């Protein structure tokens, strides 16, 4: 079975076509449109179409790892370092652009699950994975299950203030967290 995986990052969007569990048939990388939500959605849709054409396949299932979290209350993206994604209905907009519903998940959660099942933490009871890229994030897996938490941000560590902020160093009030 063929399927497409997309890594939606702050500076790049990378896509692969997978066969079976882990055979990578194709890989493509494009730049993420800077601060342009509509452009980002269009870029993902264009990359998916390019991968399907190059694979000689019809419509394939699509999974997308993205920065930030999908709010359980609103369905909108929150906490994304790619701030143009925040407060957007990314899942619905991508479904409209692709003509089918993709599966979306936080990119650090995807990394944590991958490491827990067939990576460096395979066989371990707990796994924590951190992404250090355009933004930072984390995912946590315990006993083979992703911990999402009530706000879909369990494992995230990138939005924590440093202890003992000082006004004279310009640390107060501090930058606004995209929640």
KACOR-V497150 format. One record per residue. N is the residue number from 1. RES is the residue in one letter. SS is DSSP state (A for helix, B for strand, O for the rest). OMEGA is omega in whole degrees, 0 to 359 (none if undefined). D_FIRST is the distance of its C-alpha to the first C-alpha in Angstrom with 1 decimal. Layout:
<<N/RES/SS/OMEGA/D_FIRST> <N/RES/SS/OMEGA/D_FIRST>>
//
This chain:
<<1/X/O/177/0.0> <2/X/B/174/3.8> <3/X/B/183/6.7> <4/X/B/172/10.4> <5/X/B/180/13.1> <6/X/B/172/16.7> <7/X/B/181/19.8> <8/X/B/182/22.7> <9/X/O/181/25.9> <10/X/O/180/29.5> <11/X/O/180/29.8> <12/X/B/172/26.3> <13/X/B/181/22.9> <14/X/B/180/20.1> <15/X/B/176/16.6> <16/X/B/169/13.6> <17/X/B/180/10.2> <18/X/B/169/8.0> <19/X/B/180/5.6> <20/X/O/184/5.6> <21/X/O/188/8.9> <22/X/O/181/10.9> <23/X/B/180/10.5> <24/X/B/179/11.9> <25/X/B/182/11.7> <26/X/B/176/14.1> <27/X/B/177/16.7> <28/X/B/179/19.3> <29/X/B/176/22.3> <30/X/B/177/24.9> <31/X/B/174/28.0> <32/X/O/176/28.1> <33/X/O/185/30.8> <34/X/O/174/33.7> <35/X/O/184/34.9> <36/X/O/183/33.3> <37/X/A/181/31.2> <38/X/A/178/30.5> <39/X/A/178/29.8> <40/X/A/178/27.3> <41/X/A/179/25.4> <42/X/A/180/25.6> <43/X/A/178/24.5> <44/X/A/180/21.3> <45/X/A/178/20.6> <46/X/A/179/21.6> <47/X/A/177/19.4> <48/X/A/179/16.3> <49/X/A/178/17.4> <50/X/A/180/18.2> <51/X/A/179/14.8> <52/X/A/179/13.1> <53/X/A/180/15.9> <54/X/A/179/15.8> <55/X/A/183/12.1> <56/X/O/184/13.2> <57/X/O/172/10.7> <58/X/O/180/12.0> <59/X/O/181/11.9> <60/X/O/172/9.1> <61/X/B/184/9.6> <62/X/B/172/12.3> <63/X/B/185/14.0> <64/X/B/170/17.4> <65/X/B/186/19.9> <66/X/B/175/23.4> <67/X/O/179/27.0> <68/X/O/182/29.1> <69/X/B/173/28.4> <70/X/B/182/27.8> <71/X/O/177/31.1> <72/X/O/182/30.8> <73/X/O/187/34.0> <74/X/O/185/33.3> <75/X/O/181/29.6> <76/X/O/178/30.8> <77/X/B/175/30.0> <78/X/B/175/32.7> <79/X/O/180/33.7> <80/X/O/174/31.6> <81/X/O/172/33.3> <82/X/O/194/32.0> <83/X/A/178/34.7> <84/X/A/178/33.7> <85/X/A/185/30.8> <86/X/O/179/33.3> <87/X/O/178/34.2> <88/X/O/176/31.4> <89/X/O/187/29.0> <90/X/A/182/26.0> <91/X/A/181/23.3> <92/X/A/181/25.0> <93/X/A/176/25.8> <94/X/A/177/22.2> <95/X/A/178/21.0> <96/X/A/181/23.7> <97/X/A/182/23.0> <98/X/A/184/19.2> <99/X/O/177/19.7> <100/X/O/182/17.4> <101/X/O/174/17.8> <102/X/O/172/16.2> <103/X/B/181/16.4> <104/X/B/176/19.3> <105/X/B/176/20.9> <106/X/B/184/23.8> <107/X/A/179/22.9> <108/X/A/175/25.2> <109/X/A/177/23.7> <110/X/A/179/20.2> <111/X/A/181/22.0> <112/X/A/178/23.9> <113/X/A/180/21.0> <114/X/A/180/19.2> <115/X/A/181/22.5> <116/X/A/184/23.2> <117/X/A/183/20.1> <118/X/A/180/19.5> <119/X/O/184/22.2> <120/X/O/182/26.0> <121/X/O/180/26.6> <122/X/O/179/24.3> <123/X/O/178/26.5> <124/X/O/179/29.0> <125/X/O/182/30.2> <126/X/B/176/30.3> <127/X/B/173/28.6> <128/X/B/178/29.7> <129/X/B/180/28.1> <130/X/B/173/29.8> <131/X/B/176/28.8> <132/X/B/182/31.6> <133/X/O/175/30.9> <134/X/O/173/32.3> <135/X/O/176/32.6> <136/X/B/178/32.5> <137/X/B/181/30.8> <138/X/B/176/29.8> <139/X/B/184/27.6> <140/X/B/179/28.6> <141/X/B/178/26.8> <142/X/B/180/29.0> <143/X/O/176/28.0> <144/X/O/181/24.3> <145/X/B/176/24.7> <146/X/B/173/25.0> <147/X/O/181/28.5> <148/X/O/182/28.5> <149/X/O/185/32.1> <150/X/O/181/33.8> <151/X/O/179/33.5> <152/X/O/180/30.0> <153/X/O/176/31.5> <154/X/O/181/32.0> <155/X/O/179/31.7> <156/X/O/180/32.7> <157/X/O/186/35.7> <158/X/O/182/36.0> <159/X/O/181/38.3> <160/X/O/177/41.1> <161/X/O/175/44.5> <162/X/O/180/46.4> <163/X/O/174/49.3> <164/X/O/179/52.8> <165/X/O/183/52.3> <166/X/O/180/55.4> <167/X/A/183/56.7> <168/X/A/177/58.5> <169/X/A/179/55.2> <170/X/O/182/53.7> <171/X/O/179/51.3> <172/X/O/5/52.6> <173/X/O/182/51.5> <174/X/O/181/48.2> <175/X/O/178/45.3> <176/X/O/176/43.8> <177/X/O/181/40.6> <178/X/O/183/37.9> <179/X/O/none/37.4>>
//
